[in-house]
Amino acid sequence: MAEDGPRLDPIDDGIRLFNERYFFEAHEVLEDAWRREHGEPKVFLQGLIQLCAAYHHTQNNNFVGAVTLLERGAEKIRRYPPGYLGIDTVSLLAHVDADRAQLLRAQGGPSEPLSAFPRIERKVES
């Protein structure tokens, strides 16, 4: 049976969806990759999945759930060296930490929950 074309790297596909603000869909794609993973990247992927879920929660105004998942996801990603899997984790985590602080302030009263969502930048070596 012939394939319909080149297969996308599921991590790249998940990152693309995340960057396009399709957080639920990014979560699903990355979760599929996570289920198949049995090595070192498993916890890192789980952290990315939790960030996807957190930003999906912000889109649905569930700021309590978002804060919790931003914290859990960032904690997992911090276990890995900067640039793990080619991902600019330093910039990503800085944005996640700022978003978490902003959402915590928003829980105290009316304010703008988030002004901009982060982007995940990834360099894949050829």
C-alpha positions as CSV (number, residue, x, y, z in Angstrom):
1,M,0.0,0.0,0.0
2,A,1.5,3.4,-1.0
3,E,1.7,6.3,1.4
4,D,0.0,9.5,0.6
5,G,3.1,11.6,0.9
6,P,5.8,12.3,3.5
7,R,4.8,11.9,7.1
8,L,5.1,14.9,9.4
9,D,7.1,14.7,12.6
10,P,4.4,14.6,15.2
11,I,6.4,17.0,17.4
12,D,6.7,19.5,14.6
13,D,3.0,19.1,13.8
14,G,2.1,19.6,17.5
15,I,4.3,22.7,17.6
16,R,2.7,24.1,14.4
17,L,-0.7,23.6,15.9
18,F,0.3,25.2,19.2
19,N,1.8,28.2,17.3
20,E,-1.5,28.6,15.4
21,R,-3.3,28.6,18.7
22,Y,-5.0,25.2,18.1
23,F,-4.1,24.1,21.6
24,F,-6.5,21.3,21.9
25,E,-5.4,19.8,18.6
26,A,-1.7,20.3,19.5
27,H,-2.4,18.4,22.8
28,E,-4.0,15.5,20.9
29,V,-1.1,15.2,18.4
30,L,1.6,15.5,21.1
31,E,-0.2,13.0,23.3
32,D,-0.2,10.5,20.5
33,A,3.6,10.9,20.2
34,W,3.9,10.7,24.0
35,R,2.0,7.4,24.1
36,R,4.5,5.9,21.6
37,E,7.5,7.3,23.4
38,H,9.4,5.0,25.8
39,G,12.6,6.9,26.2
40,E,14.1,10.1,27.7
41,P,11.7,12.5,25.9
42,K,8.6,11.1,27.5
43,V,8.4,13.5,30.5
44,F,9.4,16.5,28.3
45,L,6.6,15.7,25.9
46,Q,4.2,15.4,28.9
47,G,5.3,18.9,29.9
48,L,4.5,20.3,26.4
49,I,1.1,18.5,26.5
50,Q,0.3,20.2,29.8
51,L,1.2,23.6,28.4
52,C,-1.2,22.9,25.4
53,A,-3.9,22.0,27.9
54,A,-3.2,25.1,30.0
55,Y,-3.5,27.5,27.0
56,H,-6.7,25.7,25.9
57,H,-8.1,26.4,29.4
58,T,-7.2,30.1,29.0
59,Q,-9.2,30.1,25.8
60,N,-12.2,28.8,27.8
61,N,-11.6,31.2,30.7
62,N,-10.7,28.4,33.1
63,F,-7.8,30.3,34.7
64,V,-7.5,28.1,37.8
65,G,-6.9,25.0,35.6
66,A,-4.5,27.0,33.3
67,V,-2.4,28.1,36.2
68,T,-2.1,24.6,37.6
69,L,-1.1,23.1,34.2
70,L,1.3,25.9,33.4
71,E,3.1,25.2,36.6
72,R,3.2,21.4,36.1
73,G,4.2,21.6,32.5
74,A,7.0,24.1,33.1
75,E,8.3,22.0,36.0
76,K,8.7,19.0,33.7
77,I,10.3,20.9,30.9
78,R,12.8,22.5,33.4
79,R,14.2,19.0,34.1
80,Y,15.8,19.0,30.7
81,P,18.7,21.1,29.3
82,P,18.0,24.3,27.4
83,G,17.3,23.6,23.8
84,Y,16.1,20.0,24.4
85,L,14.8,18.5,21.2
86,G,15.8,21.7,19.4
87,I,13.1,23.7,21.3
88,D,14.0,27.2,22.6
89,T,12.9,26.2,26.2
90,V,14.5,29.4,27.7
91,S,12.1,31.7,25.8
92,L,9.2,29.4,26.2
93,L,9.5,29.0,29.9
94,A,10.0,32.8,30.4
95,H,6.7,33.4,28.6
96,V,5.0,30.6,30.5
97,D,6.2,32.0,33.9
98,A,5.0,35.5,33.0
99,D,1.6,34.1,31.8
100,R,1.2,32.1,35.0
101,A,1.9,35.2,37.1
102,Q,-0.5,37.3,35.0
103,L,-3.3,34.6,35.4
104,L,-2.7,34.5,39.1
105,R,-3.2,38.3,39.2
106,A,-6.4,38.0,37.0
107,Q,-7.9,35.6,39.5
108,G,-7.9,38.4,42.1
109,G,-10.2,40.6,40.0
110,P,-10.9,42.0,36.6
111,S,-7.9,42.3,34.3
112,E,-6.8,41.1,30.9
113,P,-5.9,37.4,31.3
114,L,-3.3,37.1,28.6
115,S,-2.1,39.6,26.0
116,A,-0.3,37.1,23.7
117,F,0.2,33.4,23.6
118,P,3.8,32.1,23.4
119,R,5.3,30.5,20.3
120,I,7.4,27.4,20.4
121,E,10.5,27.8,18.3
122,R,12.3,24.7,17.2
123,K,15.5,24.2,15.3
124,V,16.0,20.7,13.9
125,E,19.5,19.8,12.9
126,S,19.8,18.3,9.4
